[in-house]
Amino acid sequence: MRWRGVVVVGAIALGGCRPLPAALRHSPYTVINGDPRVKEVPPEPTQAEWNDARAHFVALQREVPVRPYVERVRVAVLDPRSGKVVQARGAVAVHPGQAARMVLLGPGGTTALDLWITPDRWRVSIPAAHIERRGGRDLGDALGLPVGFVRWWFLAPIAGELLYTQSTAADERTLWFKNDGGVIELRANAERLLAIRRAEDGRVDGVEWLSPSPAPRPRRQARYIDAAIGVRVDVLIEDVSPDEPDPAAFLDPDEKGTPL
C-alpha cells in the first residue's frame, strides 16, 4: 500500500524538509538509469571472464566486516507523494550475519525510530506515532520502512552463490548472484557498487553504494530504493566506532538490552 511510506516519513520528520530536485521526482529509479523491474537475460561468460568475476566476487566478500561495529549515520527519507525529504541522525549497530539495530533520534534526544532485525525476525517502533510492528521473514507489515534494506545490506550484502557475470563497460563488471530469498544484480566499477535485488516474492529494491568497496567508512554514502512504494532512503556514514558494541545491543528490544 503506497500510503505506508508516507505515514512513516511523517512520523520520523525531525526538522526542516527540502523539496526533491525536479529531475528526481519523475521516477524513483533515476539512480540506476531505468526501472529495475525490467529483467534482462545475462549472456554466458567465457572461462576467463568467469575466473575474473569469481576472484572479484571473493575479494568483495572479504571486504565485508565480520566483527560487530557501530555506525553514526545521517538518514534522509523521500516522501514519494510530495517529493519532500526529511532527515534524521542516529546510529546503526551491526553484528554481520546475525542482527542489526538502527535508532534515529528526534528533538531533545527522544527516540523517533527504533528498528531491530535478524535474518528471521524484525521489530519496528515509532514512539511519536504510537506504532509498533513485528514480523518474521515476511515484510508485509513493515510500514514502508527499509526493513529489507537493513536486513540485506547490513547483515549480508554480498553473501551468496555467483551465477553469472558480464563486462558491461570498459571499467564495469556485472555480477549476478543468488542471495537468501532472491537474485542480486551487482554492477561494480572504480567509483561505486550498484545492487538490484529481485526477491522471490516479486519485490524489487536497489542500493547505490558510492564506493567500490562494501566496507563501512566515514563519509561513504548509500541510496536505497524500494520499487513497490517509491520510498528512497539516503544514508551518510558520519563515523564508524573502533569499538565493538555491547552484545546486549542486539537483543530483542522488548528484552533487557543496552541502548546504542
Secondary structure as GFF3:
##gff-version 3
##sequence-region A 1 260
A	DSSP	alpha_helix	3	11	.	.	.	ID=ss1
A	DSSP	beta_strand	18	19	.	.	.	ID=ss2
A	DSSP	alpha_helix	22	25	.	.	.	ID=ss3
A	DSSP	three_ten_helix	30	32	.	.	.	ID=ss4
A	DSSP	alpha_helix	47	63	.	.	.	ID=ss5
A	DSSP	beta_strand	69	78	.	.	.	ID=ss6
A	DSSP	beta_strand	84	95	.	.	.	ID=ss7
A	DSSP	beta_strand	99	105	.	.	.	ID=ss8
A	DSSP	three_ten_helix	107	109	.	.	.	ID=ss9
A	DSSP	beta_strand	111	117	.	.	.	ID=ss10
A	DSSP	beta_strand	122	126	.	.	.	ID=ss11
A	DSSP	three_ten_helix	127	129	.	.	.	ID=ss12
A	DSSP	beta_strand	131	135	.	.	.	ID=ss13
A	DSSP	alpha_helix	147	149	.	.	.	ID=ss14
A	DSSP	pi_helix	150	155	.	.	.	ID=ss15
A	DSSP	beta_strand	161	169	.	.	.	ID=ss16
A	DSSP	beta_strand	172	179	.	.	.	ID=ss17
A	DSSP	beta_strand	182	188	.	.	.	ID=ss18
A	DSSP	beta_strand	193	199	.	.	.	ID=ss19
A	DSSP	beta_strand	204	209	.	.	.	ID=ss20
A	DSSP	beta_strand	221	226	.	.	.	ID=ss21
A	DSSP	beta_strand	232	240	.	.	.	ID=ss22
A	DSSP	three_ten_helix	247	250	.	.	.	ID=ss23
###
